[in-house]
């Protein structure tokens, strides 16, 4: 059966709910599902990309993220910036992505970084 916009929207709101409950890994999964289910790019709310990147960023602050999660965070932030080139927040996102790239954890390790150092 084809996925409807309504079904994709359910994942959007589940992602928002998971964020509010501080379940960032669950939120990232729901936002990814939302994007997958929204086949027509004109229907995608590109802020889902920002939500995915930010979920990983919050995880990095507390629990840590592995290298695959870091790469996913960077890729989603890049897609967001490319899709929203006039967003004034992009300058801060670019500065953050540049500073975190050099902190990529080794295989089997986690990056825990509060961005203060």
Biotite code that builds the C-alpha atoms (Angstrom):
import biotite.structure as struc

atoms = struc.array([
    struc.Atom([0.000, 0.000, 0.000], chain_id="A", res_id=1, res_name="UNK", atom_name="CA", element="C"),
    struc.Atom([1.301, 3.480, -0.755], chain_id="A", res_id=2, res_name="UNK", atom_name="CA", element="C"),
    struc.Atom([2.184, 5.616, 2.218], chain_id="A", res_id=3, res_name="UNK", atom_name="CA", element="C"),
    struc.Atom([-0.024, 8.626, 2.708], chain_id="A", res_id=4, res_name="UNK", atom_name="CA", element="C"),
    struc.Atom([0.984, 12.071, 3.860], chain_id="A", res_id=5, res_name="UNK", atom_name="CA", element="C"),
    struc.Atom([-1.042, 11.354, 7.011], chain_id="A", res_id=6, res_name="UNK", atom_name="CA", element="C"),
    struc.Atom([1.083, 8.305, 7.833], chain_id="A", res_id=7, res_name="UNK", atom_name="CA", element="C"),
    struc.Atom([4.265, 10.322, 7.358], chain_id="A", res_id=8, res_name="UNK", atom_name="CA", element="C"),
    struc.Atom([2.771, 13.053, 9.538], chain_id="A", res_id=9, res_name="UNK", atom_name="CA", element="C"),
    struc.Atom([2.258, 10.564, 12.352], chain_id="A", res_id=10, res_name="UNK", atom_name="CA", element="C"),
    struc.Atom([6.011, 9.928, 12.386], chain_id="A", res_id=11, res_name="UNK", atom_name="CA", element="C"),
    struc.Atom([6.628, 13.686, 12.397], chain_id="A", res_id=12, res_name="UNK", atom_name="CA", element="C"),
    struc.Atom([4.548, 14.136, 15.543], chain_id="A", res_id=13, res_name="UNK", atom_name="CA", element="C"),
    struc.Atom([6.014, 11.014, 17.158], chain_id="A", res_id=14, res_name="UNK", atom_name="CA", element="C"),
    struc.Atom([9.448, 12.523, 16.556], chain_id="A", res_id=15, res_name="UNK", atom_name="CA", element="C"),
    struc.Atom([8.406, 15.781, 18.209], chain_id="A", res_id=16, res_name="UNK", atom_name="CA", element="C"),
    struc.Atom([6.908, 13.866, 21.129], chain_id="A", res_id=17, res_name="UNK", atom_name="CA", element="C"),
    struc.Atom([10.084, 11.812, 21.571], chain_id="A", res_id=18, res_name="UNK", atom_name="CA", element="C"),
    struc.Atom([12.134, 15.034, 21.611], chain_id="A", res_id=19, res_name="UNK", atom_name="CA", element="C"),
    struc.Atom([9.959, 16.465, 24.360], chain_id="A", res_id=20, res_name="UNK", atom_name="CA", element="C"),
    struc.Atom([10.446, 13.271, 26.354], chain_id="A", res_id=21, res_name="UNK", atom_name="CA", element="C"),
    struc.Atom([14.243, 13.537, 25.912], chain_id="A", res_id=22, res_name="UNK", atom_name="CA", element="C"),
    struc.Atom([14.318, 10.348, 23.825], chain_id="A", res_id=23, res_name="UNK", atom_name="CA", element="C"),
    struc.Atom([16.646, 11.682, 21.174], chain_id="A", res_id=24, res_name="UNK", atom_name="CA", element="C"),
    struc.Atom([17.603, 8.373, 19.550], chain_id="A", res_id=25, res_name="UNK", atom_name="CA", element="C"),
    struc.Atom([13.900, 7.539, 19.127], chain_id="A", res_id=26, res_name="UNK", atom_name="CA", element="C"),
    struc.Atom([13.206, 11.035, 17.797], chain_id="A", res_id=27, res_name="UNK", atom_name="CA", element="C"),
    struc.Atom([15.922, 10.665, 15.139], chain_id="A", res_id=28, res_name="UNK", atom_name="CA", element="C"),
    struc.Atom([14.383, 7.370, 13.996], chain_id="A", res_id=29, res_name="UNK", atom_name="CA", element="C"),
    struc.Atom([10.914, 8.880, 13.681], chain_id="A", res_id=30, res_name="UNK", atom_name="CA", element="C"),
    struc.Atom([12.169, 11.878, 11.726], chain_id="A", res_id=31, res_name="UNK", atom_name="CA", element="C"),
    struc.Atom([14.118, 9.568, 9.397], chain_id="A", res_id=32, res_name="UNK", atom_name="CA", element="C"),
    struc.Atom([10.979, 7.505, 8.900], chain_id="A", res_id=33, res_name="UNK", atom_name="CA", element="C"),
    struc.Atom([9.032, 10.691, 8.166], chain_id="A", res_id=34, res_name="UNK", atom_name="CA", element="C"),
    struc.Atom([11.511, 11.621, 5.435], chain_id="A", res_id=35, res_name="UNK", atom_name="CA", element="C"),
    struc.Atom([11.460, 8.099, 3.946], chain_id="A", res_id=36, res_name="UNK", atom_name="CA", element="C"),
    struc.Atom([7.659, 8.059, 3.869], chain_id="A", res_id=37, res_name="UNK", atom_name="CA", element="C"),
    struc.Atom([7.426, 11.492, 2.246], chain_id="A", res_id=38, res_name="UNK", atom_name="CA", element="C"),
    struc.Atom([8.311, 10.458, -1.299], chain_id="A", res_id=39, res_name="UNK", atom_name="CA", element="C"),
    struc.Atom([7.588, 13.832, -2.903], chain_id="A", res_id=40, res_name="UNK", atom_name="CA", element="C"),
    struc.Atom([10.389, 16.213, -1.867], chain_id="A", res_id=41, res_name="UNK", atom_name="CA", element="C"),
    struc.Atom([7.982, 19.125, -2.126], chain_id="A", res_id=42, res_name="UNK", atom_name="CA", element="C"),
    struc.Atom([6.015, 17.639, 0.771], chain_id="A", res_id=43, res_name="UNK", atom_name="CA", element="C"),
    struc.Atom([8.998, 17.128, 3.076], chain_id="A", res_id=44, res_name="UNK", atom_name="CA", element="C"),
    struc.Atom([9.350, 19.520, 5.959], chain_id="A", res_id=45, res_name="UNK", atom_name="CA", element="C"),
    struc.Atom([13.107, 20.102, 5.703], chain_id="A", res_id=46, res_name="UNK", atom_name="CA", element="C"),
    struc.Atom([13.283, 20.966, 9.372], chain_id="A", res_id=47, res_name="UNK", atom_name="CA", element="C"),
    struc.Atom([13.135, 17.183, 9.923], chain_id="A", res_id=48, res_name="UNK", atom_name="CA", element="C"),
    struc.Atom([16.778, 17.208, 8.816], chain_id="A", res_id=49, res_name="UNK", atom_name="CA", element="C"),
    struc.Atom([17.556, 19.799, 11.481], chain_id="A", res_id=50, res_name="UNK", atom_name="CA", element="C"),
    struc.Atom([15.691, 17.727, 14.086], chain_id="A", res_id=51, res_name="UNK", atom_name="CA", element="C"),
    struc.Atom([17.734, 14.620, 13.205], chain_id="A", res_id=52, res_name="UNK", atom_name="CA", element="C"),
    struc.Atom([21.039, 16.473, 13.450], chain_id="A", res_id=53, res_name="UNK", atom_name="CA", element="C"),
    struc.Atom([20.006, 18.139, 16.691], chain_id="A", res_id=54, res_name="UNK", atom_name="CA", element="C"),
    struc.Atom([18.895, 14.834, 18.232], chain_id="A", res_id=55, res_name="UNK", atom_name="CA", element="C"),
    struc.Atom([22.390, 13.450, 17.628], chain_id="A", res_id=56, res_name="UNK", atom_name="CA", element="C"),
    struc.Atom([23.911, 16.662, 18.961], chain_id="A", res_id=57, res_name="UNK", atom_name="CA", element="C"),
    struc.Atom([22.001, 16.366, 22.236], chain_id="A", res_id=58, res_name="UNK", atom_name="CA", element="C"),
    struc.Atom([22.979, 12.688, 22.457], chain_id="A", res_id=59, res_name="UNK", atom_name="CA", element="C"),
    struc.Atom([26.599, 13.724, 21.962], chain_id="A", res_id=60, res_name="UNK", atom_name="CA", element="C"),
    struc.Atom([26.340, 16.059, 24.951], chain_id="A", res_id=61, res_name="UNK", atom_name="CA", element="C"),
    struc.Atom([25.035, 13.399, 27.339], chain_id="A", res_id=62, res_name="UNK", atom_name="CA", element="C"),
    struc.Atom([25.426, 9.776, 26.237], chain_id="A", res_id=63, res_name="UNK", atom_name="CA", element="C"),
    struc.Atom([27.872, 10.131, 23.385], chain_id="A", res_id=64, res_name="UNK", atom_name="CA", element="C"),
    struc.Atom([27.625, 9.197, 19.715], chain_id="A", res_id=65, res_name="UNK", atom_name="CA", element="C"),
    struc.Atom([29.630, 6.781, 17.611], chain_id="A", res_id=66, res_name="UNK", atom_name="CA", element="C"),
    struc.Atom([31.340, 7.621, 14.326], chain_id="A", res_id=67, res_name="UNK", atom_name="CA", element="C"),
    struc.Atom([28.354, 6.495, 12.203], chain_id="A", res_id=68, res_name="UNK", atom_name="CA", element="C"),
    struc.Atom([26.022, 8.715, 14.219], chain_id="A", res_id=69, res_name="UNK", atom_name="CA", element="C"),
    struc.Atom([28.459, 11.607, 13.873], chain_id="A", res_id=70, res_name="UNK", atom_name="CA", element="C"),
    struc.Atom([28.521, 11.154, 10.099], chain_id="A", res_id=71, res_name="UNK", atom_name="CA", element="C"),
    struc.Atom([24.707, 10.971, 10.027], chain_id="A", res_id=72, res_name="UNK", atom_name="CA", element="C"),
    struc.Atom([24.466, 14.147, 12.109], chain_id="A", res_id=73, res_name="UNK", atom_name="CA", element="C"),
    struc.Atom([26.841, 15.990, 9.766], chain_id="A", res_id=74, res_name="UNK", atom_name="CA", element="C"),
    struc.Atom([25.044, 14.708, 6.653], chain_id="A", res_id=75, res_name="UNK", atom_name="CA", element="C"),
    struc.Atom([21.631, 15.811, 7.928], chain_id="A", res_id=76, res_name="UNK", atom_name="CA", element="C"),
    struc.Atom([22.908, 19.240, 8.921], chain_id="A", res_id=77, res_name="UNK", atom_name="CA", element="C"),
    struc.Atom([24.469, 19.619, 5.445], chain_id="A", res_id=78, res_name="UNK", atom_name="CA", element="C"),
    struc.Atom([21.218, 18.616, 3.731], chain_id="A", res_id=79, res_name="UNK", atom_name="CA", element="C"),
    struc.Atom([19.349, 21.112, 5.906], chain_id="A", res_id=80, res_name="UNK", atom_name="CA", element="C"),
    struc.Atom([21.778, 23.929, 5.110], chain_id="A", res_id=81, res_name="UNK", atom_name="CA", element="C"),
    struc.Atom([21.634, 23.116, 1.384], chain_id="A", res_id=82, res_name="UNK", atom_name="CA", element="C"),
    struc.Atom([17.821, 23.057, 1.444], chain_id="A", res_id=83, res_name="UNK", atom_name="CA", element="C"),
    struc.Atom([17.559, 26.251, 3.517], chain_id="A", res_id=84, res_name="UNK", atom_name="CA", element="C"),
    struc.Atom([20.457, 28.463, 2.411], chain_id="A", res_id=85, res_name="UNK", atom_name="CA", element="C"),
    struc.Atom([18.973, 31.666, 3.852], chain_id="A", res_id=86, res_name="UNK", atom_name="CA", element="C"),
    struc.Atom([18.399, 30.368, 7.386], chain_id="A", res_id=87, res_name="UNK", atom_name="CA", element="C"),
    struc.Atom([20.304, 32.733, 9.721], chain_id="A", res_id=88, res_name="UNK", atom_name="CA", element="C"),
    struc.Atom([21.095, 29.749, 11.981], chain_id="A", res_id=89, res_name="UNK", atom_name="CA", element="C"),
    struc.Atom([23.248, 28.206, 9.225], chain_id="A", res_id=90, res_name="UNK", atom_name="CA", element="C"),
    struc.Atom([26.360, 30.164, 10.213], chain_id="A", res_id=91, res_name="UNK", atom_name="CA", element="C"),
    struc.Atom([26.292, 28.591, 13.676], chain_id="A", res_id=92, res_name="UNK", atom_name="CA", element="C"),
    struc.Atom([25.579, 25.159, 12.187], chain_id="A", res_id=93, res_name="UNK", atom_name="CA", element="C"),
    struc.Atom([28.540, 25.468, 9.829], chain_id="A", res_id=94, res_name="UNK", atom_name="CA", element="C"),
    struc.Atom([30.832, 26.541, 12.671], chain_id="A", res_id=95, res_name="UNK", atom_name="CA", element="C"),
    struc.Atom([29.645, 23.610, 14.770], chain_id="A", res_id=96, res_name="UNK", atom_name="CA", element="C"),
    struc.Atom([30.033, 21.040, 11.981], chain_id="A", res_id=97, res_name="UNK", atom_name="CA", element="C"),
    struc.Atom([33.550, 22.241, 11.238], chain_id="A", res_id=98, res_name="UNK", atom_name="CA", element="C"),
    struc.Atom([34.571, 22.059, 14.893], chain_id="A", res_id=99, res_name="UNK", atom_name="CA", element="C"),
    struc.Atom([33.083, 18.604, 15.512], chain_id="A", res_id=100, res_name="UNK", atom_name="CA", element="C"),
    struc.Atom([34.570, 16.929, 12.400], chain_id="A", res_id=101, res_name="UNK", atom_name="CA", element="C"),
    struc.Atom([38.013, 16.750, 14.006], chain_id="A", res_id=102, res_name="UNK", atom_name="CA", element="C"),
    struc.Atom([36.562, 14.980, 17.037], chain_id="A", res_id=103, res_name="UNK", atom_name="CA", element="C"),
    struc.Atom([35.392, 11.871, 15.171], chain_id="A", res_id=104, res_name="UNK", atom_name="CA", element="C"),
    struc.Atom([35.636, 8.951, 17.593], chain_id="A", res_id=105, res_name="UNK", atom_name="CA", element="C"),
    struc.Atom([37.691, 5.873, 16.806], chain_id="A", res_id=106, res_name="UNK", atom_name="CA", element="C"),
    struc.Atom([35.897, 2.634, 15.943], chain_id="A", res_id=107, res_name="UNK", atom_name="CA", element="C"),
    struc.Atom([34.152, 1.313, 19.045], chain_id="A", res_id=108, res_name="UNK", atom_name="CA", element="C"),
    struc.Atom([34.488, 4.641, 20.865], chain_id="A", res_id=109, res_name="UNK", atom_name="CA", element="C"),
    struc.Atom([31.955, 7.369, 21.634], chain_id="A", res_id=110, res_name="UNK", atom_name="CA", element="C"),
    struc.Atom([32.244, 11.110, 21.281], chain_id="A", res_id=111, res_name="UNK", atom_name="CA", element="C"),
    struc.Atom([30.972, 12.874, 24.385], chain_id="A", res_id=112, res_name="UNK", atom_name="CA", element="C"),
    struc.Atom([31.452, 16.588, 23.978], chain_id="A", res_id=113, res_name="UNK", atom_name="CA", element="C"),
    struc.Atom([29.596, 19.464, 25.598], chain_id="A", res_id=114, res_name="UNK", atom_name="CA", element="C"),
    struc.Atom([31.051, 22.003, 23.105], chain_id="A", res_id=115, res_name="UNK", atom_name="CA", element="C"),
    struc.Atom([32.618, 24.012, 25.937], chain_id="A", res_id=116, res_name="UNK", atom_name="CA", element="C"),
    struc.Atom([36.236, 23.091, 25.344], chain_id="A", res_id=117, res_name="UNK", atom_name="CA", element="C"),
])
